[in-house]
Amino acid sequence: MAVSKELLEILVCPLCKATVNLTPDGTGLKCVECHRVYPIRDDIPVMLVDEAKIEE
């Protein structure tokens, strides 16, 4: 079971409050502003800044 569309519509980056989008492989949520990728574990987004990785 993937992250629901309704949940994706309300989630934002906890650091900069920008929109997050599902990564192409479906394993994370990437912020459109600061480019942090928050992992998804057991179908639950881990929206903690300390858990995120910065990607370009």
C-alpha positions as a Markdown table, in Angstrom:
| # | Residue | x | y | z |
|---|---|---|---|---|
| 1 | Met | 0.0 | 0.0 | 0.0 |
| 2 | Ala | 1.5 | 3.3 | -1.1 |
| 3 | Val | 1.1 | 6.8 | 0.5 |
| 4 | Ser | -2.4 | 8.0 | -0.3 |
| 5 | Lys | -3.1 | 10.8 | -2.7 |
| 6 | Glu | -5.0 | 12.7 | 0.1 |
| 7 | Leu | -2.0 | 12.5 | 2.4 |
| 8 | Leu | 0.4 | 13.7 | -0.3 |
| 9 | Glu | -1.8 | 16.8 | -0.8 |
| 10 | Ile | -1.5 | 18.0 | 2.8 |
| 11 | Leu | 2.1 | 17.1 | 3.5 |
| 12 | Val | 4.8 | 19.8 | 3.3 |
| 13 | Cys | 8.5 | 20.0 | 4.1 |
| 14 | Pro | 8.8 | 20.5 | 7.9 |
| 15 | Leu | 11.8 | 22.8 | 7.3 |
| 16 | Cys | 10.7 | 25.2 | 4.6 |
| 17 | Lys | 7.0 | 24.4 | 4.4 |
| 18 | Ala | 7.2 | 23.8 | 0.6 |
| 19 | Thr | 5.4 | 21.1 | -1.3 |
| 20 | Val | 6.8 | 17.5 | -1.4 |
| 21 | Asn | 6.5 | 15.1 | -4.3 |
| 22 | Leu | 6.8 | 11.3 | -4.4 |
| 23 | Thr | 10.2 | 10.2 | -5.7 |
| 24 | Pro | 10.2 | 8.2 | -9.0 |
| 25 | Asp | 11.1 | 5.0 | -7.2 |
| 26 | Gly | 8.4 | 5.6 | -4.5 |
| 27 | Thr | 10.8 | 5.4 | -1.5 |
| 28 | Gly | 10.7 | 9.0 | -0.4 |
| 29 | Leu | 9.2 | 12.4 | -0.6 |
| 30 | Lys | 11.3 | 15.2 | -2.1 |
| 31 | Cys | 10.9 | 18.9 | -1.3 |
| 32 | Val | 10.6 | 21.2 | -4.3 |
| 33 | Glu | 12.5 | 24.0 | -2.5 |
| 34 | Cys | 15.3 | 22.7 | -0.3 |
| 35 | His | 15.6 | 19.3 | -2.2 |
| 36 | Arg | 15.5 | 17.2 | 1.0 |
| 37 | Val | 14.2 | 13.7 | 0.5 |
| 38 | Tyr | 12.2 | 12.3 | 3.4 |
| 39 | Pro | 12.1 | 8.5 | 3.5 |
| 40 | Ile | 9.0 | 6.4 | 3.5 |
| 41 | Arg | 9.2 | 3.3 | 5.8 |
| 42 | Asp | 6.4 | 0.7 | 5.9 |
| 43 | Asp | 4.2 | 3.1 | 3.9 |
| 44 | Ile | 4.7 | 5.9 | 6.5 |
| 45 | Pro | 6.5 | 9.1 | 5.5 |
| 46 | Val | 9.2 | 10.0 | 8.1 |
| 47 | Met | 9.0 | 13.8 | 8.0 |
| 48 | Leu | 11.9 | 14.5 | 10.3 |
| 49 | Val | 14.6 | 16.9 | 9.1 |
| 50 | Asp | 17.3 | 14.7 | 10.8 |
| 51 | Glu | 16.2 | 11.7 | 8.7 |
| 52 | Ala | 16.2 | 13.6 | 5.3 |
| 53 | Lys | 18.9 | 13.5 | 2.7 |
| 54 | Ile | 19.7 | 16.4 | 0.5 |
| 55 | Glu | 19.6 | 15.7 | -3.3 |
| 56 | Glu | 19.9 | 17.9 | -6.3 |
